Amino acid sequence: MWRQGMQIYVATKPVDMRLSFDRLAGIIREELGGEPRDGTVVVFHNRRRTLVKLMWHDRGGYCLLYKRLDRGTYRIPLAIPHGAAKVEVSRREVMLLLEGVDRELLRKARKRMKSRRAA
């Protein structure tokens, strides 16, 4: 789905899920300080955390993955630094998030990511 080595960010503020490509690209530029075509994946969520959209650019155009949970809520990153507009997460964390996996498993994945960076 994504090229190897792409950075993945989760937007910390909820967005209107009716927004599509151009408006989400604008949020990436204006609010997250990024460039939507630079090889990053950005995860957006709604206020109730029942919907997520992942947006990335695959060299040929923008791609959106949109998912709605039947029950429960997504666990948007566990530790959000104060004032952060986005939080970097690992590919594994996003896959677990999309599967609706338990919060404790997400914590463990995050710790592994931090230890790899420190090494």
C-alpha positions in Angstrom: 0.0 0.0 0.0 2.7 2.5 1.0 6.3 2.7 -0.2 8.9 1.5 2.3 10.3 4.3 4.5 7.3 6.6 4.3 6.8 8.7 7.4 3.4 8.3 9.1 1.8 11.0 11.1 -1.5 11.2 13.0 -3.2 14.6 13.1 -4.1 15.3 16.7 -7.1 17.5 16.0 -10.3 15.9 14.6 -11.3 17.0 11.1 -14.6 17.0 9.2 -14.7 13.7 7.4 -16.7 15.2 4.5 -13.4 16.8 3.4 -11.7 15.3 0.5 -8.3 15.4 -1.3 -7.7 19.2 -1.8 -9.0 20.3 1.6 -7.1 17.6 3.5 -3.9 18.5 1.5 -4.5 22.1 2.7 -4.7 21.0 6.3 -1.4 19.1 5.9 0.2 22.3 4.5 -1.4 24.9 6.7 -2.0 23.2 10.1 0.6 20.4 10.1 3.4 22.2 8.4 4.0 19.5 5.8 3.9 18.9 2.1 1.3 16.4 1.1 3.3 15.1 -1.9 6.5 14.5 0.0 6.1 10.8 0.8 4.2 10.9 4.1 1.0 9.3 5.2 -1.3 11.3 7.4 -4.0 9.8 9.5 -7.1 12.0 10.1 -10.0 11.2 12.5 -13.3 12.6 13.4 -14.3 14.0 16.8 -16.0 10.8 17.9 -13.1 8.7 16.7 -15.3 6.3 14.8 -13.9 7.3 11.4 -10.4 7.6 10.0 -8.9 8.7 6.7 -5.4 8.0 5.7 -4.0 10.2 2.9 -0.8 9.9 0.9 0.6 10.6 -2.5 1.8 7.7 -4.6 3.7 9.6 -7.3 0.7 9.5 -9.6 -1.9 11.2 -7.4 -3.4 11.4 -3.9 -4.8 8.2 -2.3 -7.4 8.1 0.5 -8.2 5.1 2.7 -11.5 5.7 4.6 -12.6 3.4 7.4 -15.6 3.4 9.8 -15.8 1.2 12.8 -18.9 -0.9 13.4 -18.5 -0.6 17.2 -16.2 1.3 19.6 -13.7 4.0 18.9 -10.2 4.3 17.4 -7.4 4.9 19.9 -5.7 7.9 18.4 -2.1 8.0 19.7 -1.7 7.4 23.3 0.9 10.0 24.1 0.3 13.4 22.4 2.8 16.0 23.4 1.2 19.3 24.6 0.5 21.6 21.6 1.5 19.0 19.0 -0.4 19.2 15.7 0.8 15.8 14.6 2.4 12.7 16.1 4.7 10.3 14.2 3.7 6.7 14.5 5.1 3.4 13.1 3.5 1.5 10.2 2.8 -1.3 12.8 0.9 1.2 15.0 -1.3 2.3 12.1 -2.1 -1.3 11.2 -3.0 -2.0 14.8 -5.0 1.1 15.0 -7.0 0.2 11.8 -7.6 -3.3 13.3 -9.0 -1.8 16.5 -6.4 -3.6 18.6 -6.1 -3.1 22.3 -4.5 0.0 23.8 -1.7 -2.0 25.5 -0.5 -3.5 22.3 -0.3 0.0 20.8 1.8 1.1 23.8 4.2 -1.8 23.2 4.6 -1.0 19.5 5.3 2.7 20.4 8.0 1.7 22.9 9.7 -0.5 20.3 9.7 2.4 17.8 11.3 4.7 20.4 14.0 2.2 21.3 14.8 1.7 17.6 15.3 5.4 17.1 17.5 5.7 20.2 19.8 2.9 19.0 
